[in-house]
Amino acid sequence: MLELRIATRDDREAIADLMERSIAELQRGFLTPEEIESSRVAMGLDLTLIDDGTYFCVMEGDALAGCGGWSRRATLYGGDHSAGRDSRLLDPEKERARIRAMYTHPDHTRKGVGRMILEASENAARAEGFRELEMAATMSGKPLYFACGYTVESEWFDTHGAVPVPLATMTKRIA
């Protein structure tokens, strides 16, 4: 049975391990090996999400099945190591909350992990007065986000790594 809880700093190692495995395995078929390697520059653990209490872990027993969350801060994507971070708080009246750092363990795909995190994130953002959400979606994540009511606003390439990596800005109205 899947259970959702707020992530803590004690989860860092398990989250980082899950992210690495998810990046390496679940992007195959959507990105070239070079793009997967390059994506590591912009993907990864963002402790601000954990410290803000907006990051979730989905557990199946003692196993981490997935993680992800939302943010009231301006940074759209990336880990602690990524360039271009912006910790400014967003204005819910004028700006969109962010869906951030969604990862599923390869052994737990197609079990509802992503939907569980999206629903919790959408509800939490709505409770704080946000009316819209946006994310920088990976190509492997787009099918789930489409199924959950998100639409593509634009497609672009992250150019922080050696090879450009395709991403899509996806949005959803929640109020």
ROSENU-342393 format. One record per residue (C-alpha): residue number from 1; x, y, z; residue in one letter. Coordinates in nm, 4 decimals. Example, Ala and Ser with C-alpha at 12.3 -4.5 7.8 and 13.67 -1.06 7.14 Angstrom:
1/1.2300/-0.4500/0.7800/A
2/1.3670/-0.1060/0.7140/S
! end
This chain:
1/0.0000/0.0000/0.0000/M
2/0.1315/0.3423/-0.0950/L
3/0.1533/0.6097/0.1718/E
4/0.2408/0.9755/0.1225/L
5/0.4298/1.1815/0.3793/R
6/0.6284/1.5046/0.3974/I
7/0.9995/1.4523/0.3253/A
8/1.2599/1.5340/0.5909/T
9/1.6325/1.5924/0.5719/R
10/1.6737/1.2341/0.6981/D
11/1.5399/1.1231/0.3568/D
12/1.8202/1.2945/0.1607/R
13/2.0254/0.9849/0.0822/E
14/1.7252/0.7738/-0.0206/A
15/1.5872/1.0588/-0.2347/I
16/1.9238/1.1209/-0.4046/A
17/1.9595/0.7469/-0.4786/D
18/1.6065/0.7270/-0.6198/L
19/1.6646/1.0373/-0.8344/M
20/1.9822/0.8909/-0.9807/E
21/1.8146/0.5614/-1.0661/R
22/1.5092/0.7356/-1.2106/S
23/1.7213/0.9665/-1.4278/I
24/1.9319/0.6763/-1.5539/A
25/1.6488/0.4329/-1.6274/E
26/1.3213/0.6137/-1.6910/L
27/1.4513/0.8635/-1.9445/Q
28/1.5734/0.5868/-2.1760/R
29/1.3618/0.5883/-2.4888/G
30/1.2916/0.9603/-2.4462/F
31/1.6482/1.0969/-2.4426/L
32/1.9778/0.9879/-2.5922/T
33/2.2473/0.8615/-2.3529/P
34/2.4262/1.1953/-2.3992/E
35/2.1107/1.3915/-2.3124/E
36/2.0540/1.1759/-2.0042/I
37/2.4067/1.2470/-1.8849/E
38/2.3680/1.6179/-1.9592/S
39/2.0355/1.6321/-1.7725/S
40/2.2145/1.5581/-1.4452/R
41/2.3479/1.9162/-1.4499/V
42/1.9957/2.0525/-1.4049/A
43/1.8225/1.7694/-1.2171/M
44/1.8563/1.6595/-0.8587/G
45/1.7864/1.7216/-0.4937/L
46/1.6728/2.0695/-0.3849/D
47/1.6856/2.0923/-0.0060/L
48/1.4808/2.4132/-0.0118/T
49/1.1760/2.2043/-0.0994/L
50/1.2342/1.9788/0.2002/I
51/1.3022/2.2728/0.4330/D
52/0.9848/2.4475/0.3100/D
53/0.7769/2.1347/0.3831/G
54/0.6541/2.1155/0.0233/T
55/0.8285/1.7937/-0.0786/Y
56/0.6720/1.4498/-0.0444/F
57/0.7894/1.0923/-0.0204/C
58/0.5662/0.8080/-0.1327/V
59/0.6465/0.4942/0.0609/M
60/0.5544/0.1333/-0.0029/E
61/0.6363/-0.0204/0.3311/G
62/0.9927/0.0861/0.4052/D
63/1.0786/0.1436/0.0376/A
64/1.0810/0.4877/-0.1239/L
65/0.8573/0.4503/-0.4300/A
66/0.8710/0.8121/-0.5403/G
67/0.9218/1.1727/-0.4438/C
68/0.8199/1.5148/-0.5661/G
69/0.6393/1.8247/-0.4628/G
70/0.5655/2.1854/-0.5238/W
71/0.7181/2.5211/-0.4429/S
72/0.6093/2.8705/-0.3567/R
73/0.9524/2.9933/-0.4737/R
74/1.0574/3.1247/-0.8147/A
75/1.3043/2.8488/-0.9082/T
76/1.1343/2.6411/-1.1783/L
77/1.3624/2.3373/-1.1769/Y
78/1.7021/2.2081/-1.0703/G
79/1.8883/2.0794/-0.7699/G
80/2.1044/2.2474/-0.5088/D
81/2.3969/2.2324/-0.7532/H
82/2.2092/2.3941/-1.0452/S
83/2.2798/2.7434/-1.1744/A
84/2.0155/3.0163/-1.1877/G
85/1.8291/2.9424/-0.8650/R
86/1.5890/3.2068/-0.7289/D
87/1.4506/3.1673/-0.3755/S
88/1.2121/3.4640/-0.4069/R
89/0.8634/3.3841/-0.2799/L
90/0.5971/3.3873/-0.5493/L
91/0.2821/3.6012/-0.5289/D
92/-0.0180/3.3635/-0.5457/P
93/-0.2356/3.6420/-0.6860/E
94/-0.0090/3.6992/-0.9875/K
95/0.2223/3.3996/-1.0278/E
96/0.2042/3.0233/-1.0633/R
97/0.3258/2.7800/-0.7996/A
98/0.5837/2.5294/-0.9251/R
99/0.5609/2.1521/-0.9488/I
100/0.9128/2.0358/-0.8713/R
101/1.1461/1.7386/-0.8755/A
102/0.9093/1.4528/-0.9563/M
103/1.0829/1.1138/-0.9548/Y
104/0.9508/0.7582/-0.9428/T
105/1.1564/0.4526/-0.8617/H
106/1.1716/0.2325/-1.1746/P
107/1.0210/-0.0599/-0.9790/D
108/0.7154/0.1517/-0.8916/H
109/0.6067/0.3042/-1.2224/T
110/0.2399/0.2893/-1.3233/R
111/0.1225/0.2425/-0.9640/K
112/-0.0184/0.5919/-0.9053/G
113/0.2913/0.7380/-0.7353/V
114/0.3078/1.0477/-0.9570/G
115/-0.0652/1.1110/-0.9389/R
116/-0.0532/1.0897/-0.5601/M
117/0.2228/1.3518/-0.5437/I
118/0.0537/1.5804/-0.7978/L
119/-0.2772/1.5684/-0.6114/E
120/-0.1120/1.6503/-0.2777/A
121/0.0904/1.9307/-0.4388/S
122/-0.2110/2.0798/-0.6150/E
123/-0.4157/2.0742/-0.2936/N
124/-0.1377/2.2340/-0.0887/A
125/-0.0742/2.5079/-0.3469/A
126/-0.4480/2.5780/-0.3726/R
127/-0.4691/2.6060/0.0081/A
128/-0.2022/2.8781/-0.0061/E
129/-0.4030/3.0761/-0.2591/G
130/-0.2352/2.9733/-0.5850/F
131/-0.4679/2.9417/-0.8842/R
132/-0.2228/2.7977/-1.1347/E
133/0.0753/2.5649/-1.1465/L
134/0.3664/2.5285/-1.3854/E
135/0.6550/2.2916/-1.4260/M
136/0.9558/2.2162/-1.6403/A
137/0.8538/1.8700/-1.7560/A
138/1.0913/1.6063/-1.8826/T
139/0.9959/1.4142/-2.1942/M
140/0.9433/1.1002/-1.9838/S
141/0.7058/1.2867/-1.7509/G
142/0.4881/1.4514/-2.0176/K
143/0.2456/1.1572/-2.0629/P
144/0.1586/1.1558/-1.6909/L
145/0.1175/1.5328/-1.6767/Y
146/-0.1086/1.5308/-1.9845/F
147/-0.3199/1.2600/-1.8198/A
148/-0.3472/1.4763/-1.5065/C
149/-0.4764/1.7814/-1.6938/G
150/-0.1575/1.9772/-1.7635/Y
151/-0.1027/2.1406/-2.1011/T
152/0.2165/2.2365/-2.2832/V
153/0.2769/2.6097/-2.2878/E
154/0.6176/2.5923/-2.4560/S
155/0.8948/2.3514/-2.5462/E
156/1.2594/2.4452/-2.5053/W
157/1.6048/2.3096/-2.4259/F
158/1.8020/2.3287/-2.1035/D
159/2.1529/2.4254/-2.2118/T
160/2.3381/2.4066/-1.8785/H
161/2.4993/2.0724/-1.9652/G
162/2.7270/1.9735/-2.2510/A
163/2.4297/1.8616/-2.4635/V
164/2.0953/2.0502/-2.4779/P
165/1.8106/1.8612/-2.3064/V
166/1.4493/1.9014/-2.4203/P
167/1.1959/2.0214/-2.1622/L
168/0.8413/2.1517/-2.1744/A
169/0.6765/2.4186/-1.9645/T
170/0.3454/2.2645/-1.8653/M
171/0.0673/2.4432/-1.6785/T
172/-0.2616/2.3728/-1.5050/K
173/-0.5325/2.5921/-1.3562/R
174/-0.6311/2.4682/-1.0077/I
175/-0.8849/2.7280/-0.8923/A
! end
